Amino acid sequence: MKDYFLTSESVSEGHPDKVADQISDAILDEHLRIDQNSRVAAETMIAKNLVVISEEITSSANPYYKAIIDDVLESVGYVDGYNGFDSKGYELKLSITKQADDLAISISQSDDQLGAGDQGLMFGYAIRETESLMPLPISLAHHLLIKLSELRKSGKFDFLLPDAKSQVTVKYSDGKPVGIKNLVISTQHTEMMTQNKLQEIIIEEVIKKTIPDYLEYNISDCIINPTERFVDSGPLADVGLTGRKIIVDTYGGSCPHGGGAFSGKDASKVDRSGAYMARYIAKNIVAAELSDKCTVQLAYVISYTKPVAIFLDFHNTGRVDEEEVIKVLPEIFDLTPSGTIKEFKLTRPIFRKTSVYGHFGRNDNDFLWERTDKAEIIKSHF
């Protein structure tokens, strides 16, 4: 197999699109905290001194939206206007409507069984190249920004501001990751920070402490703030919208994407819950050593309680035939929306934490779709 390169990117919690995702998921969490049966589809737009919330809901909750938004802005670090958003003087506009009766009736099959909240296709993926069974490029891109966020929040480097991006290109030889071709980090900073000093700190405190020793790379291939100035940023400089970072949220381009975003949607929306189930299946298949790489596709139709189609691709790494595995999946996994919600306890207010640094590959006890507890059961069938 010839050498090839694969690139993925990530964005920080201060990126305008991710601020919007966090607000939408924080709104969802507040509804679920008060009423676990809430049906929520919350969209956020954030721009210069403006936040717009558009929401379709069925819920007994009546949250105070400004308090939710202010909490997100404060946690991100947008506490005054100079660093990306004026959290004290913004305009808030709300457009709140009730979920359409036809939709509500069509998905409520019974008290304990839901039909899918919409049609759609969802993908899950797992690969044996990281401990989390995530693709290495997106894993590195996320971890670089997690380290940068920790550095910023430590207070040791007060020139670092919330908005940031990363991009990592991994070199593969014989299908295995062996090095990094190039690496980019762009981070918002204060006016007086020099480019040379910023580069030095990012290389020493972020890159060298994140990239594993087995990967070859040259410091000269690390690009820090390629525009050399990144002061005007955040929502003051760019409009943020919920759902615009779906590749960052998933697998970094290593597998297909069904197109549906996650944030702001309760788990009756299979865009979200179906994607979590697809990841759960893929990860358990790889953990069961049926393959080294696995793509899962689930397809749902609105109001139907089971997927209308299941697709598996082991990418020529399988030890059994995909069709044989598809036959046993419904015996091992409850693929109904109700079963998925129950399996992952998706009526809990856990979603805000999913909205930054990826919905998958995270070591968090609330991310129940990351378990590999079905691996032995899968093995027993083969």
C-alpha positions in Angstrom: 0.0 0.0 0.0 1.4 3.4 -1.0 1.9 6.2 1.4 -0.9 8.7 1.8 -1.9 11.7 3.9 -5.2 12.4 5.8 -6.1 15.8 7.3 -8.6 16.7 10.0 -9.4 19.9 11.8 -10.9 21.0 15.1 -12.1 24.3 16.6 -12.2 25.5 20.2 -15.1 26.3 22.4 -14.6 30.0 21.6 -15.2 29.5 17.8 -18.5 31.3 17.0 -20.1 28.1 15.6 -19.1 26.2 18.7 -20.5 28.9 21.0 -23.8 28.5 19.1 -23.7 24.7 19.5 -23.0 25.1 23.3 -25.9 27.5 23.7 -28.3 25.2 21.8 -27.2 22.2 23.9 -27.4 24.1 27.1 -31.0 25.1 26.3 -31.7 21.4 25.6 -30.1 20.4 28.9 -32.2 22.9 30.8 -35.4 21.6 29.3 -34.4 18.0 30.1 -33.4 19.0 33.7 -37.0 20.2 34.3 -38.9 17.8 32.0 -37.1 14.7 30.8 -39.8 14.1 28.1 -39.1 17.4 26.4 -38.9 17.5 22.7 -36.5 20.2 21.6 -35.0 21.5 18.4 -33.0 24.6 19.3 -31.0 26.7 16.8 -28.7 29.6 17.8 -27.1 32.4 15.8 -24.5 34.6 17.5 -23.1 37.7 15.9 -21.7 41.1 17.0 -23.7 42.0 20.1 -26.6 39.7 19.0 -27.9 36.3 19.9 -30.9 34.8 18.1 -32.6 31.7 19.5 -35.2 29.8 17.3 -36.7 26.8 19.0 -39.4 24.2 18.3 -40.4 22.6 21.6 -42.9 20.5 23.4 -42.0 20.8 27.1 -43.3 21.9 30.5 -40.1 23.8 31.1 -40.0 27.6 30.8 -36.2 28.3 31.0 -34.7 31.8 31.4 -32.8 31.9 28.2 -30.5 34.9 29.0 -29.2 33.1 32.1 -28.3 30.0 30.0 -26.6 32.1 27.4 -24.6 34.2 29.9 -23.4 31.0 31.6 -22.1 29.6 28.3 -20.4 32.9 27.4 -18.8 33.1 30.8 -17.5 29.5 30.7 -16.0 30.1 27.3 -14.3 33.3 28.4 -16.3 35.9 26.6 -16.8 38.1 29.6 -16.1 41.5 28.0 -16.2 43.0 24.5 -12.4 43.2 23.8 -11.9 39.4 23.4 -14.7 38.5 21.0 -18.1 39.3 22.4 -19.8 41.8 24.8 -21.5 39.5 27.2 -22.9 42.4 29.1 -24.6 44.4 26.3 -25.9 42.1 23.7 -29.4 42.0 22.2 -31.4 38.7 22.5 -34.1 37.7 20.1 -36.3 34.7 20.7 -38.6 32.8 18.3 -40.2 29.9 20.2 -42.9 27.6 18.7 -44.5 24.4 19.7 -43.6 21.2 17.9 -46.1 20.5 15.1 -49.0 18.3 16.2 -48.6 16.1 13.1 -45.0 15.4 14.0 -45.6 14.9 17.7 -48.4 12.3 16.9 -46.4 10.5 14.3 -43.4 9.7 16.5 -45.4 8.8 19.6 -46.2 5.2 18.8 -47.0 4.4 22.5 -45.9 5.4 26.0 -42.8 3.2 25.7 -42.1 3.2 22.0 -41.1 6.2 19.8 -41.0 6.3 16.0 -38.0 8.1 14.5 -38.4 11.9 14.6 -37.3 12.3 11.0 -36.0 10.4 8.1 -32.3 10.3 7.6 -29.0 8.3 7.4 -26.5 8.2 10.2 -22.9 6.9 10.1 -20.7 5.5 12.8 -17.0 4.7 12.6 -14.2 3.0 14.5 -10.6 2.2 13.7 -7.8 0.5 15.5 -5.2 3.3 15.4 -5.9 5.0 18.7 -6.9 3.8 22.2 -10.3 5.3 21.7 -10.7 3.6 18.3 -11.0 7.1 16.7 -9.1 8.2 13.6 -5.7 9.7 14.6 -6.0 13.0 12.7 -9.2 14.2 14.4 -8.0 12.8 17.7 -4.8 14.9 17.5 -6.7 18.0 16.3 -9.0 17.9 19.3 -6.3 17.2 21.8 -4.2 20.1 20.6 -7.0 22.5 21.3 -7.9 20.8 24.6 -4.3 21.4 25.7 -4.5 25.0 24.4 -7.7 25.6 26.3 -6.2 24.2 29.5 -3.3 26.5 29.1 -5.5 29.5 28.6 -7.7 28.7 31.6 -4.7 28.1 33.8 -4.2 31.9 33.9 -0.4 31.5 33.2 -0.7 33.0 29.7 -3.2 35.8 29.8 -2.5 36.7 26.1 -4.5 33.6 25.0 -8.1 34.3 24.0 -11.0 31.8 23.4 -11.2 31.4 19.6 -8.9 28.9 18.1 -8.5 26.3 15.3 -6.2 23.3 14.6 -5.5 21.2 11.6 -3.4 18.1 11.4 -2.2 16.1 8.4 -1.0 12.6 9.3 1.2 10.5 7.1 0.3 6.8 6.6 2.6 4.1 5.4 1.2 0.6 4.7 -2.0 1.9 6.2 -0.4 2.8 9.6 0.1 6.3 10.9 3.9 7.1 11.0 4.2 10.8 11.1 2.8 14.3 10.7 3.3 16.2 7.4 2.1 19.5 8.8 0.2 20.9 11.8 -1.6 24.2 12.1 -2.7 26.0 15.2 -4.4 29.4 15.0 -5.3 31.1 18.3 -6.8 34.4 19.1 -4.5 36.6 21.2 -4.3 40.0 22.8 -3.1 43.0 20.8 0.4 43.3 22.2 1.5 39.6 21.8 4.3 39.1 19.4 4.3 36.3 16.8 7.7 34.9 17.8 6.8 34.6 21.4 3.4 33.1 20.6 5.0 30.5 18.3 7.5 29.5 21.0 4.9 29.0 23.7 2.5 27.0 21.4 5.3 24.7 20.3 6.7 24.1 23.7 3.5 24.0 25.8 0.9 22.6 23.4 2.5 20.7 20.4 5.4 19.0 22.2 3.1 18.0 25.1 0.4 16.6 22.8 2.0 14.8 19.8 3.0 11.2 20.8 6.7 10.2 20.5 6.1 7.5 17.9 5.0 10.1 15.3 7.8 11.7 13.3 7.5 15.4 12.6 9.6 18.5 12.1 9.0 21.7 14.2 9.5 23.6 10.9 6.3 21.9 9.6 4.2 23.4 12.5 2.4 26.5 11.4 1.3 28.9 14.2 -1.1 31.7 13.3 -0.4 31.7 9.6 -2.0 35.2 9.2 0.4 36.4 12.0 -2.4 38.4 13.6 -5.5 36.9 15.2 -6.9 39.6 17.5 -10.3 40.4 16.0 -12.2 37.2 16.3 -15.0 35.3 18.0 -18.6 36.4 17.3 -17.5 40.0 16.9 -15.7 39.1 13.7 -17.7 36.1 12.5 -21.2 34.8 12.7 -21.8 31.6 14.5 -24.5 29.1 13.8 -25.6 25.8 15.3 -24.7 22.7 13.3 -22.0 24.1 11.0 -19.2 21.9 12.4 -20.6 18.4 11.7 -17.2 17.0 10.5 -15.4 18.4 13.6 -18.2 16.8 15.7 -17.7 13.3 14.2 -14.7 11.7 12.5 -12.8 14.5 10.8 -13.7 13.3 7.3 -12.4 9.8 7.8 -15.9 8.4 6.9 -19.1 9.6 5.3 -21.6 11.8 7.1 -25.3 11.7 6.9 -25.6 15.4 6.9 -27.7 16.0 10.1 -26.2 18.1 12.9 -26.5 17.1 16.6 -26.6 20.1 18.9 -29.9 21.4 20.2 -31.8 18.2 19.3 -33.3 15.9 21.8 -32.7 12.1 21.3 -36.0 11.5 19.5 -34.2 13.1 16.6 -32.3 10.2 15.1 -29.8 12.6 13.5 -28.3 12.5 17.0 -29.3 9.3 18.7 -28.9 7.2 15.5 -25.4 8.5 15.1 -24.6 7.6 18.7 -25.9 4.1 18.1 -23.9 3.7 14.9 -20.7 4.7 16.7 -21.6 2.2 19.5 -22.0 -0.6 17.0 -18.8 0.3 15.1 -16.7 0.5 18.2 -17.9 -2.8 19.6 -17.3 -4.6 16.3 -13.7 -3.4 16.2 -13.3 -4.1 20.0 -14.6 -7.6 19.3 -11.8 -8.0 16.7 -14.1 -8.7 13.8 -12.3 -6.0 11.9 -9.7 -3.3 12.3 -11.9 -0.6 10.7 -15.6 -0.4 10.5 -18.2 2.0 9.0 -21.8 1.6 10.0 -24.8 3.2 8.3 -28.3 3.3 9.7 -31.2 4.6 7.8 -34.5 5.7 9.4 -37.9 6.9 8.2 -40.1 9.3 10.2 -42.5 7.5 12.5 -40.9 4.1 11.9 -39.6 2.4 15.0 -36.8 0.4 13.4 -34.1 1.3 10.8 -35.2 0.5 7.2 -31.6 -0.4 6.2 -28.3 -1.3 7.8 -24.9 -1.2 6.0 -21.5 -2.3 7.2 -18.1 -1.9 5.6 -15.0 -3.4 7.1 -12.7 -1.8 4.5 -11.0 -5.2 3.7 -10.0 -5.6 7.3 -12.8 -8.0 8.3 -12.4 -11.5 9.7 -16.0 -12.3 9.0 -18.4 -11.3 6.2 -20.3 -8.0 6.8 -23.6 -9.6 5.8 -23.3 -12.2 8.5 -22.7 -9.5 11.1 -25.7 -7.5 9.9 -28.0 -10.5 10.5 -27.1 -10.6 14.3 -27.0 -6.9 15.0 -30.8 -6.6 15.9 -30.3 -9.4 18.4 -27.5 -7.6 20.2 -28.5 -3.9 19.8 -31.9 -2.3 20.2 -32.0 -0.1 17.2 -35.3 1.6 17.9 -35.3 5.2 19.0 -36.7 4.2 22.4 -34.1 1.5 22.8 -31.3 3.9 21.9 -32.6 6.5 24.4 -32.8 3.8 27.1 -29.4 2.3 26.3 -27.6 5.6 26.6 -29.9 7.3 29.1 -30.5 10.2 26.7 -33.1 11.9 28.8 -30.4 13.2 31.1 -29.1 16.8 30.7 -25.6 15.7 29.5 -25.5 17.4 26.0 -23.7 20.6 26.5 -20.5 18.8 27.2 -20.8 17.0 23.8 -20.9 20.2 21.9 -17.1 20.9 21.9 -14.1 18.7 21.0 -16.2 15.9 19.4 -19.1 13.7 20.3 -17.0 10.6 20.0 -13.7 9.2 21.4 -14.2 11.0 24.7 -13.3 9.5 28.1 -16.4 10.6 29.9 -18.8 8.4 31.9 -21.8 10.1 30.5 -20.9 9.2 26.9 -22.4 5.7 27.2 -22.1 5.1 23.4 -18.3 4.9 23.9 -18.6 1.7 25.9 -17.4 -1.6 24.4 -19.6 -3.8 26.7 -21.1 -5.6 23.7 -17.8 -6.8 22.3 -17.8 -10.2 24.0 -21.4 -10.8 23.0 -20.6 -10.1 19.4 -17.6 -12.4 19.5 -19.8 -15.2 20.8 -21.8 -15.2 17.6 -18.7 -15.9 15.5 
